[in-house]
Amino acid sequence: MKLNRIPALFAAVCLGTLMAAQAHASNALVLLTDFGTSDGAVSAMHGVAYGVDPQLNVSDLTHNIPDYDIWLGAYRLYQTANYWPQGSVFVAVVDPGVGTARKSVVLKTKQGRYFVGPDNGLFTLIAERDGVAELREIDENVNRLAGSGESYTFHGRDVYAYVGARLASGAISFEQVGPVLPSESVVKIPYQKAVRQGKVVRGIIPVLDIKYGNVWTNIPKALFDELGIGVHDRVQVRILHKGKQVDQVVAPFEHTFGGVAQGKPLVYLNSLLDVAVAVSQGNYAKQHHIDSGVDWEVEISKAAK
């Protein structure tokens, strides 16, 4: 072999290797459940995914959703999904109705992300914010882990992880998931949308910032701005549970927790640019006995000077 042919041969080999790697490239597979990690359930889902494709990128969003809390699962998807690349596949399993007549679906958003799981309200916030490009029911006759037909209580492993992995790896196309369902048929949990009524903005407390006890609302910055509240202005916050007031506080609106002294309350915009209430280096929810969910309401207004 002539020496001057070696660089060309080397380049051809490198190009072939790169093209093969690109051809095999798969989308991320992201798992969310209420299973916890004290037993083998999550590991089994990982195992199924790697059984489909050992080179898959499998990540965990969280497995610490409180038992059967579909709403919180829906919010954690909403909080996280848009920070993942288009094409990412989310397997979400908070499924108290496992094995019943509720549908198993894959939802494709208009941004091109995929959500695999039970159609029980888990995709409420994703569908509303991102829009439904298409919804398909999983055909378990062809999209189910081999040998799992007699298992009725672990669809997270037998159906959702398996289908999610096949979709993420390219083993199946979205069209091969199963028949199309009407996009508007996605099951949604009813809740109070953020609204402004005169000088008051109302919403709910969809979730707590668990680690620190900050109280998050679903009131977006754009709606809050309509109140004409500037940095350091005093804000009145009323919190109600099932229509009964459980807390009221007046606190300044600040950009950072350092805007007030340690132990003092403040109103701020959280990482999703929604209004939140906190105590600097303290736990507001614990101190004020606040929880979250669709029956926890909040009212925000500009306080008198």
C-alpha positions in Angstrom: 0.0 0.0 0.0 1.3 3.4 -0.9 1.9 5.7 2.1 0.0 8.6 0.5 -3.2 6.5 0.6 -3.1 6.0 4.4 -4.5 9.4 5.4 -7.4 8.9 2.9 -8.1 5.5 4.2 -8.0 6.7 7.8 -10.4 9.6 6.9 -12.8 7.1 5.3 -12.8 4.9 8.4 -13.4 7.9 10.7 -16.3 9.1 8.5 -17.8 5.7 8.4 -17.7 5.4 12.2 -19.2 8.9 12.6 -22.0 8.1 10.2 -22.8 4.8 12.0 -22.9 6.6 15.3 -25.2 9.2 13.9 -27.5 6.6 12.4 -27.8 4.9 15.8 -28.3 8.2 17.7 -31.4 8.0 19.9 -33.5 10.4 21.8 -33.4 10.8 25.6 -35.7 8.6 27.6 -36.8 10.3 30.9 -38.7 8.5 33.6 -41.1 9.9 36.2 -43.1 7.7 38.7 -44.5 7.5 42.2 -42.6 4.2 42.8 -39.8 5.5 45.0 -36.5 3.7 44.9 -36.7 1.4 47.9 -37.4 -1.6 45.7 -36.7 -2.9 42.2 -39.5 -1.3 40.2 -37.5 1.6 38.8 -34.5 -0.6 38.1 -36.8 -3.0 36.2 -38.0 -0.1 34.0 -34.3 0.8 33.3 -33.6 -2.8 32.5 -36.5 -3.0 30.0 -35.2 0.2 28.3 -31.7 -1.1 28.0 -33.0 -4.4 26.8 -34.5 -2.5 23.8 -31.3 -0.6 23.2 -28.2 -0.8 25.5 -27.0 2.6 24.2 -30.1 4.5 25.2 -29.7 7.6 27.4 -32.1 6.9 30.3 -32.6 9.6 32.9 -34.8 9.9 36.0 -36.9 13.1 36.4 -38.1 11.9 39.8 -39.5 8.8 41.4 -40.6 10.6 44.6 -44.1 11.8 43.5 -46.4 11.2 46.5 -48.4 8.0 46.1 -51.2 8.4 43.5 -50.7 12.2 43.2 -51.5 12.6 39.5 -51.6 16.4 39.8 -48.1 16.7 41.2 -46.8 14.3 38.5 -48.4 16.6 35.9 -46.7 19.6 37.4 -43.3 18.1 37.5 -43.6 17.2 33.8 -44.7 20.8 33.1 -41.7 22.2 35.2 -39.1 20.1 33.5 -40.0 19.0 29.9 -39.1 22.1 28.0 -35.5 22.0 29.2 -35.0 18.7 27.3 -34.3 18.6 23.6 -37.0 18.1 21.0 -37.6 14.4 20.4 -37.1 13.5 24.1 -39.5 10.8 25.3 -41.0 11.0 28.8 -42.4 8.0 30.5 -44.8 9.1 33.3 -46.4 6.6 35.6 -48.6 7.8 38.4 -51.4 5.3 37.8 -53.8 4.3 40.6 -56.1 2.9 37.8 -53.5 0.5 36.4 -55.2 -2.4 34.7 -58.6 -0.7 34.4 -60.3 0.7 31.3 -58.2 4.0 31.3 -56.3 4.3 28.1 -52.6 4.0 27.6 -51.3 6.7 25.3 -48.4 8.5 23.7 -48.9 12.3 23.3 -46.8 14.2 20.9 -46.5 18.0 21.6 -46.3 20.7 18.9 -42.6 21.1 20.0 -41.9 17.5 19.1 -41.6 15.9 22.5 -43.3 12.6 23.4 -45.2 11.6 26.6 -46.0 8.0 27.3 -48.3 6.9 30.1 -51.9 6.5 31.3 -54.4 9.0 30.1 -55.6 10.0 33.6 -54.7 13.7 33.8 -50.9 13.3 33.9 -50.6 15.3 30.7 -53.0 18.1 31.7 -50.5 20.9 31.9 -48.3 19.7 29.1 -51.3 19.5 26.7 -52.4 23.0 27.7 -49.1 24.8 27.5 -47.4 23.0 24.6 -50.4 21.9 22.5 -51.2 18.4 21.2 -49.8 17.7 17.8 -51.2 14.2 17.9 -52.4 11.6 20.4 -52.2 7.8 19.9 -53.5 4.9 21.9 -50.8 2.2 22.6 -51.7 -1.0 20.7 -50.6 -3.5 23.3 -51.0 -6.4 20.9 -47.7 -5.3 19.2 -46.3 -2.9 21.8 -45.9 -4.8 25.0 -42.9 -6.5 26.6 -42.8 -10.1 25.5 -44.1 -12.6 28.1 -45.9 -9.9 30.2 -49.4 -10.6 29.0 -50.5 -12.1 32.3 -49.2 -9.1 34.3 -51.9 -6.6 35.0 -50.4 -4.2 37.6 -47.0 -3.1 36.2 -47.7 -1.2 33.0 -44.8 1.1 33.9 -42.5 -1.8 33.1 -44.5 -3.9 30.6 -46.0 -1.2 28.4 -44.7 2.3 29.1 -41.0 1.8 29.6 -41.0 -0.7 26.7 -42.9 1.6 24.3 -40.9 4.7 25.4 -37.6 2.9 24.8 -38.7 1.7 21.4 -39.8 5.2 20.4 -36.7 6.8 21.8 -34.3 4.4 20.1 -36.1 4.5 16.7 -37.2 0.9 16.9 -40.7 2.1 16.1 -42.1 5.3 14.7 -44.8 7.4 16.4 -47.2 6.1 13.8 -46.5 2.5 14.9 -47.6 3.2 18.5 -51.2 2.6 17.7 -54.4 4.2 16.5 -54.9 8.0 16.5 -57.2 9.5 19.1 -58.9 12.9 19.0 -56.3 15.5 20.3 -59.0 17.1 22.5 -59.8 13.8 24.2 -56.7 14.1 26.5 -58.0 13.7 30.1 -57.5 16.9 32.0 -57.7 17.7 35.7 -59.9 20.8 36.3 -58.2 23.6 38.2 -58.4 27.4 38.7 -56.5 29.2 35.9 -54.8 32.4 37.0 -57.0 35.4 36.4 -57.1 39.1 37.2 -60.3 40.6 38.6 -59.8 44.3 39.0 -56.9 44.9 41.4 -56.6 41.3 42.5 -55.0 38.3 40.7 -56.2 34.9 41.7 -54.7 31.5 41.1 -53.8 28.3 42.9 -50.8 26.8 44.7 -50.0 24.0 42.3 -46.9 22.8 44.1 -44.5 23.6 46.9 -40.7 24.1 46.5 -40.4 21.0 48.7 -36.8 21.4 49.8 -37.2 25.0 51.1 -40.9 25.3 51.7 -41.4 28.2 49.2 -45.0 28.5 48.1 -45.3 28.5 44.3 -48.4 29.8 42.5 -49.6 29.5 38.9 -49.8 33.3 38.5 -47.4 34.2 35.7 -45.2 37.3 35.6 -47.3 38.8 32.8 -50.4 38.8 34.9 -48.6 40.0 38.0 -47.1 42.9 36.0 -50.7 44.1 35.3 -50.9 45.0 39.0 -48.2 47.6 38.6 -46.1 46.2 41.4 -42.4 47.2 41.3 -39.4 45.9 43.2 -39.6 46.7 46.9 -43.4 47.4 46.7 -45.5 45.8 49.4 -47.7 42.9 48.2 -50.7 41.5 50.0 -51.1 37.7 49.8 -54.2 35.8 50.9 -54.1 31.9 50.9 -57.3 29.9 51.1 -58.0 26.2 51.4 -61.4 25.1 50.0 -62.5 28.7 50.1 -61.5 29.4 53.7 -58.7 31.8 54.5 -55.8 30.1 56.3 -53.1 32.8 55.8 -52.5 36.4 55.0 -49.3 38.3 54.8 -47.9 41.6 53.5 -44.4 41.3 52.1 -42.2 43.2 49.7 -41.7 42.1 46.1 -38.0 41.3 45.6 -35.8 39.8 42.9 -33.7 37.7 45.3 -34.0 36.2 48.8 -31.3 38.5 49.9 -33.7 41.4 49.4 -35.0 41.0 52.9 -33.4 40.0 56.3 -33.1 36.4 57.3 -36.4 35.1 58.6 -38.5 37.8 56.8 -41.1 37.0 54.2 -41.0 38.1 50.5 -42.8 37.7 47.2 -40.6 36.9 44.2 -40.7 35.2 40.8 -39.7 31.6 40.8 -37.6 29.8 38.2 -40.6 29.4 35.9 -41.4 33.2 36.3 -44.5 32.5 38.3 -45.2 34.4 41.6 -44.0 32.7 44.8 -43.9 33.5 48.5 -41.0 32.6 50.8 -39.2 33.3 54.0 -35.5 34.2 53.5 -33.6 31.1 54.7 -36.8 29.7 56.3 -39.7 27.4 55.4 -42.8 29.5 54.7 -45.1 26.5 54.1 -44.1 24.8 57.3 -44.3 28.0 59.4 -47.8 29.0 57.9 -49.2 25.4 57.6 -49.6 25.7 53.8 -49.9 22.8 51.4 -50.5 22.6 47.6 -53.0 21.3 45.1 -56.0 22.4 43.1 -58.0 23.2 46.3 -55.3 25.7 47.6 -56.1 29.1 46.3 -54.1 32.4 46.4 -55.0 36.0 45.9 -52.4 38.7 45.2 -52.9 42.4 45.3 -50.8 45.6 45.8 -50.8 46.5 49.5 -51.6 50.0 50.7 -48.6 52.1 51.6 
